[in-house]
Amino acid sequence: MTNITSSSPPLSQQPAATPALSIGAGLAKAGYQLGGMLVPGLAGRIAADAFGRSRSKGGRTLFRTPLGAQTFDIAGNEDVRHGYLWKNHGPTVLLVHGWGSDSSSMIGFVKPLLALGFQVASFDAPAHGESAGNKTTMTRFVKAVGAAIKSLDNVQVIVGHSLGSIASVAAIAHADARHAEAVKRLVLIAAPVSLSTVLERWSSNRHQQLPPAVIGKIYDRLHVQNGVPVSHWDISVLGAAMDVPVLVVHDEHDPVVPLSEAQRLMRSLKNVRLEQTSGLGHSRILSSNPVKELITRFISGSQPTQTSLEPSND
């Protein structure tokens, strides 16, 4: 395991002051507490819808094809009809963004992958970016990834970020044998082990602190919405049988998905390597030049050297 340190100044050792709850957050928290006592079913439905929300404000992103890309059709999926493709002579790398983000968050990987000869593809997940809607489910996210894999037909590498990592592994697990076996390498960046762990952290954070009765109703509601239990979306289970090289990249100070999630993946996947960063958090890890170099070397099949992972300004 190589430790990639951010070029930013080290984080202060003093704990940051805890911000006060906003009036809106305080009222929502009180509402969930009261709802848990009086109408847990209704409170659970409201909370489940909040959990599935993919946009905090506004609607769809204005459609604009990224520089150097062309659109490609994604067949058989009502949520996502097309994606972006940077054509090249080599096999395809599919970039899958995280929840609440869009395909532009992964754009930094395009240039180095093209330089290696790979073709690169991405898309906006359901209710993300230019795709319609304000909330979605993991089932819809996974189906969109699967439809993109099938439409591209030659995806040999997938790079997923955050919840996009769960969607990527699940899509491979659910794909037909030909498309699943075509995937030769997998990169999981800041990946949670499962949707259950994400829901547990979300429901217990200081802004929510949902009562157990409400949390139980959330699980019930999401089961109905997804068609499978929340526990189904688990990389350690869905990816257990995969025997392709997997690179897990995770920051030790990730405030969204703790490093312990990556360590659990190390114990549950067959052919996996963990590369740990420091000071890059959950999102800035995507724009780090040493991380991009590490990932492109892994994808190309070469082993990274110590000098290639020195911090750089990006």
C-alpha positions in Angstrom: 0.0 0.0 0.0 1.3 3.4 -1.0 0.4 6.6 0.9 -0.3 9.5 -1.4 -0.1 12.7 0.4 -1.9 15.8 -0.7 0.2 18.9 -1.6 -2.1 21.0 0.5 -1.0 22.2 4.0 -1.6 19.5 6.6 -4.9 19.6 8.4 -4.9 21.2 11.8 -4.7 18.8 14.7 -7.3 20.8 16.6 -10.8 19.5 16.1 -13.0 21.9 14.2 -15.8 23.6 16.0 -19.1 21.9 15.5 -21.4 24.1 13.4 -24.8 24.9 14.9 -27.8 23.3 13.3 -29.7 25.6 11.0 -33.3 26.4 11.9 -34.6 24.2 9.0 -32.4 21.3 10.0 -33.5 21.6 13.6 -37.1 21.6 12.6 -36.7 18.6 10.4 -34.9 16.7 13.1 -37.7 17.6 15.6 -40.3 16.5 13.0 -38.7 13.1 12.5 -38.6 12.6 16.2 -42.3 13.5 16.6 -43.2 11.5 13.5 -41.4 8.5 14.9 -43.7 8.5 17.9 -47.0 9.3 16.1 -46.8 8.2 12.5 -43.6 6.3 11.9 -44.8 5.0 8.5 -45.3 8.5 7.1 -42.1 9.8 8.6 -40.3 6.8 7.1 -41.7 7.5 3.6 -40.6 11.2 3.9 -37.2 10.2 5.1 -36.8 7.6 2.3 -37.7 10.2 -0.3 -35.1 12.6 1.2 -32.5 9.8 1.1 -33.2 9.2 -2.6 -32.9 12.9 -3.5 -30.0 13.5 -5.9 -30.2 17.3 -6.2 -30.2 19.8 -3.4 -31.5 22.6 -5.5 -32.5 23.3 -9.0 -33.2 20.9 -11.8 -31.3 19.4 -14.8 -27.9 20.6 -15.9 -28.0 22.4 -19.3 -27.1 19.9 -21.9 -23.6 20.5 -23.4 -21.4 17.8 -24.9 -18.0 17.9 -23.2 -15.0 19.1 -25.2 -13.7 16.4 -27.5 -16.6 14.0 -26.9 -19.5 12.9 -29.0 -22.7 11.4 -27.7 -23.5 7.7 -27.9 -27.0 6.1 -27.5 -27.8 4.1 -24.4 -30.5 1.6 -25.4 -33.1 0.0 -23.2 -33.1 2.5 -20.4 -35.8 5.1 -19.8 -33.8 7.2 -17.4 -30.7 7.7 -19.4 -30.8 7.8 -23.2 -27.3 8.8 -24.1 -23.8 9.3 -22.7 -20.5 10.9 -23.8 -17.8 9.1 -25.8 -14.2 10.1 -26.4 -13.4 7.8 -29.3 -10.0 6.0 -29.7 -8.6 2.8 -31.1 -8.4 0.9 -27.8 -11.0 -0.8 -25.5 -13.4 1.3 -23.5 -13.0 2.7 -20.0 -16.4 3.6 -18.4 -16.4 6.4 -15.8 -19.2 6.2 -13.3 -19.7 9.3 -11.0 -21.1 9.3 -7.5 -24.5 10.3 -6.0 -25.3 14.0 -6.1 -22.6 14.6 -8.8 -22.5 14.2 -12.6 -20.2 13.0 -15.3 -18.1 16.2 -15.2 -16.7 15.1 -11.9 -14.8 12.3 -13.7 -13.5 14.5 -16.6 -9.9 14.6 -15.3 -9.4 10.9 -16.2 -10.2 11.4 -19.9 -7.0 12.9 -21.2 -4.5 10.5 -19.5 -6.7 7.5 -20.6 -6.8 8.7 -24.1 -3.1 9.1 -24.1 -2.8 5.4 -23.2 -5.0 4.5 -26.3 -8.2 3.8 -24.4 -11.6 4.9 -25.5 -13.4 6.7 -22.7 -17.2 6.9 -21.9 -19.3 8.5 -19.2 -22.9 9.4 -18.6 -25.2 11.3 -16.2 -26.9 8.8 -13.9 -30.7 9.0 -13.4 -31.8 12.3 -11.8 -28.2 13.6 -12.1 -26.6 16.1 -14.4 -28.7 16.5 -17.5 -30.8 13.4 -16.8 -34.4 14.2 -15.7 -35.7 13.9 -12.1 -34.7 15.0 -8.6 -34.5 11.6 -6.9 -33.7 8.1 -7.9 -32.9 4.6 -6.5 -29.9 2.4 -6.5 -31.8 -0.1 -8.8 -32.3 2.6 -11.4 -28.6 3.7 -11.1 -27.4 0.1 -11.5 -29.7 -0.5 -14.5 -28.3 2.7 -16.2 -24.7 1.5 -15.7 -25.7 -1.9 -17.1 -27.4 -0.4 -20.1 -24.3 1.7 -20.8 -22.1 -1.3 -20.6 -24.3 -3.2 -23.0 -24.6 -0.4 -25.5 -20.9 0.3 -25.6 -20.3 -3.5 -25.9 -16.5 -3.3 -25.3 -16.1 -2.0 -21.8 -12.9 -3.6 -20.3 -12.4 -1.1 -17.4 -14.8 0.6 -15.1 -13.8 3.5 -12.7 -16.4 4.3 -10.1 -16.6 7.0 -7.5 -18.4 6.8 -4.2 -21.9 5.2 -4.7 -21.0 4.9 -8.3 -18.7 2.1 -7.2 -21.6 0.1 -5.8 -23.6 0.7 -9.0 -20.6 -0.4 -11.1 -19.9 -3.6 -9.2 -23.7 -4.5 -9.1 -24.0 -3.8 -12.8 -21.2 -6.3 -13.6 -22.7 -8.8 -11.2 -26.1 -8.5 -13.0 -24.7 -8.4 -16.5 -24.8 -11.3 -19.0 -21.7 -13.5 -19.0 -20.2 -11.9 -22.2 -20.3 -8.4 -20.9 -19.3 -9.3 -17.3 -16.3 -11.3 -18.5 -15.2 -8.5 -20.8 -14.4 -6.3 -17.7 -10.7 -6.9 -17.0 -10.0 -4.2 -14.3 -12.0 -2.2 -11.8 -11.2 1.0 -9.9 -13.2 1.9 -6.8 -12.6 5.5 -5.5 -13.9 6.5 -2.1 -16.3 3.5 -2.2 -18.7 2.6 0.6 -19.0 -1.2 1.1 -22.8 -1.1 0.9 -25.9 1.0 0.7 -26.8 -0.1 4.2 -23.7 1.5 5.7 -24.5 4.7 3.8 -28.0 4.7 5.1 -26.9 4.0 8.7 -24.5 7.0 8.6 -27.1 9.2 7.0 -29.9 8.4 9.4 -27.7 8.7 12.5 -25.8 11.9 11.7 -26.4 14.9 14.0 -28.7 16.6 11.5 -31.0 13.6 11.5 -30.7 11.2 14.4 -33.8 9.4 13.2 -35.7 7.2 15.7 -35.3 3.4 15.2 -39.0 3.2 14.2 -38.5 5.6 11.3 -35.3 3.9 10.2 -37.1 0.6 10.0 -39.8 2.2 7.8 -37.1 3.7 5.5 -35.7 0.2 4.9 -39.2 -1.0 4.1 -39.9 1.9 1.7 -36.6 1.5 -0.1 -37.2 -2.3 -0.4 -40.5 -1.4 -2.3 -38.8 1.3 -4.4 -35.8 -0.9 -5.4 -37.5 -4.2 -5.6 -34.7 -5.7 -3.4 -33.7 -5.2 0.2 -31.2 -2.4 0.9 -28.8 -5.1 2.0 -28.7 -6.4 -1.6 -26.5 -3.5 -2.7 -23.2 -4.7 -1.1 -19.9 -4.8 -2.9 -18.5 -7.4 -0.5 -21.3 -9.8 -1.6 -21.9 -8.8 -5.3 -18.1 -8.6 -6.0 -17.0 -11.7 -4.0 -16.9 -14.0 -7.0 -15.1 -11.5 -9.3 -11.5 -12.4 -10.0 -10.4 -9.3 -11.8 -7.8 -6.9 -10.4 -9.4 -4.3 -8.3 -7.8 -1.0 -7.2 -9.3 0.7 -4.2 -8.3 4.3 -3.7 -9.4 6.0 -0.4 -8.4 9.0 1.7 -7.7 8.4 5.3 -9.6 11.6 6.2 -12.6 11.1 3.9 -15.5 12.8 5.8 -18.2 11.0 3.8 -17.0 7.4 3.6 -14.6 6.4 6.3 -11.4 4.5 5.5 -12.7 1.5 7.4 -15.0 0.9 4.4 -12.0 0.4 2.1 -10.4 -1.9 4.7 -13.5 -4.0 4.7 -13.3 -4.3 0.9 -9.7 -5.5 1.3 -11.0 -8.4 3.3 -13.9 -9.3 1.0 -12.6 -9.0 -2.5 -10.3 -11.5 -4.1 -7.7 -9.6 -6.2 -7.7 -6.2 -4.6 -5.1 -3.5 -3.7 -5.7 -0.5 -1.5 -3.9 2.8 -2.1 -4.4 5.3 0.6 -4.3 9.1 0.2 -4.1 11.8 2.9 -5.7 15.2 2.8 -7.7 14.8 -0.4 -11.1 14.0 1.2 -14.0 12.5 -0.7 -14.2 14.6 -3.8 -10.8 16.3 -4.4 -9.3 12.9 -4.7 -10.7 12.8 -8.2 -8.6 15.8 -9.3 -5.3 14.8 -7.7 -2.6 14.3 -10.3 -0.8 11.6 -8.3 -4.1 9.7 -8.0 -4.8 10.0 -11.7 -1.3 8.8 -12.5 -1.7 5.8 -10.1 -5.1 4.9 -11.7 -3.9 5.1 -15.3 -0.9 3.0 -14.5 -3.1 0.4 -12.9 -5.4 0.4 -15.9 -2.6 0.1 -18.3 -1.3 -2.9 -16.4 2.0 -1.5 -15.2 3.0 -1.2 -11.5 3.3 2.3 -10.1 6.7 3.5 -8.9 7.4 5.5 -5.8 8.5 8.6 -7.7 5.3 8.6 -9.8 3.2 9.1 -6.7 5.0 12.2 -5.3 2.5 15.0 -4.5 2.0 17.6 -7.2 0.1 20.8 -7.4 -3.2 20.3 -9.2 
